[in-house]
Amino acid sequence: MLILAPMQGLTELLFRKTYEHCFPKAIDYAISPFLSLTHGNLADAWKKIDDVIPELNADSIPVVPQILGKEPLEFVDLANRLYDVGYTEINWNIGCPMRKVAAKHRGSGILPYPGEVNALLDYVVPKMKGQLSVKMRLGHRSKDEILQLIPILNDYPIANVTIHPRTGKQQYSGEVDLDAFEQVIPQIRHKIIYNGDLCTLGDYTRLVQRFPSIKDYMIGRGVLYDPLLPLKIKGVIDADDKTQTLAASLTFISALTDAILSREIHDESKMRKIKEYWCLLRRSLPISELVSMKVLHAQSLGETLSEIHNLTHQSERADLGY
């Protein structure tokens, strides 16, 4: 099973709907970008619920809402509200490496404190109407922190555990620690989902060969680097067909740009959002990073769209051998 990773500001509803429209069933389901309990203020989390309103997600990739926070009362309240609108699983984010988040013992910042993890699970799990899953890292400061957490996780009926084999302090730098990941697999009694640096078909093949017991994989930036990656993994398309990959990338870039343009926001906000996606999606095109920077240097929405048009047209011509 292939799961779309939660990437704040990127894998939101607009992206998920557009991706599902362009590549139906390529992704089995997604974890939503987190809904924050924000210092225990449930109102702030509930205001941002639009991303997981079931009616809006009807023609999108199926989604599991994710909660970031450590306030047990508010957690249960939000989780049960989400259950009441149709969600039978809630994911708890204890992997976010953002410094401001971690400093408050949220995200990966709670991992060095097994007592706090246990206290929340002890209160939340019996009171939740649905199931709880967890997305985590090996630790925040040390990769060994997960070893203190495994016995705690094993004590609760958790739906699954997604592990990104880095520490929070690493952010997204350095290598994923596959040796440490391999060490914890037999110790966890729940279904394990792998997440981290899965960007090519080769990455997937190597992971499957090394970890045959792992059946579910979460993909983040790999989907933006190559929108056809999930279909390549599933064997639906020929991974060596560069023409098909390029055509799919161009289609998706166009569809996502149109979706952003249709939003009722200021032109400057549209330009920022388009550039944010372009930084990742441009990797799927046969253009250099230096050339692709023309989009980021554009000063207006019109100039941004013009540069994207020129570069995508240039990519088409390059693929045809002109």
ABEGO torsion letter per residue (X at the ends): XBBBBBBBGAABAAAAAAAAAABBGABABBBBBBBBAGGGBAAAAAAAAAAABAAAAAABBBBBBBBBEABAAAAAAAAAAAAAAGBABBBBBAABABAAAAAAGBEAAAAABAAAAAAAAAAAAAABABBBBBBBBAEAABAAAAAAAAAAAAABBBABBBBBBBBAAAEABEBBBAAAAAAAAAABABBBBBBEGBABAAAAAAAAAABAABABBBBBAAAAABAAAAAAAAGABBAABAAAAAAAAAAAAAAAAAAAAABBBBAAAAAAAAAAAAAAAAAABBBBAAAAAAAAABABAAAAAAAAAAAAAAAAAAAAGX
